């Protein structure tokens, strides 16, 4: 009689093996997902929130500067109007002085 050698069962024929591999893949994927969220997503989210706060502060400062610039423009316009008025008055005085000089000094 001959010896019958039987090969070990194929891994693909054992359904428990499929479930084990699926469980391992699922667990590794979950660990990788948690790692990505903890080490990559959370720091980026924190940085984005910090950047948003800083941009809000900058926006507030820009608004303040805009108000100051507008008030400076108004003040400059007022000064220009006053300078034009003063220049007009000076021209009038100069004209009167010239007329007075013509009357008093040319007659002598």
Secondary structure, DSSP 8 states (H G I E B T S, - for coil): ----------GGG-HHHHHHHHHHHHHHHHHHHHHHIIIIIHHHHHHHHHHHHHHHHHHHHHHHHHHHHHHHHHHHHHHHHHHHHHHHHHHHHHHHHHHHHHHHHS--
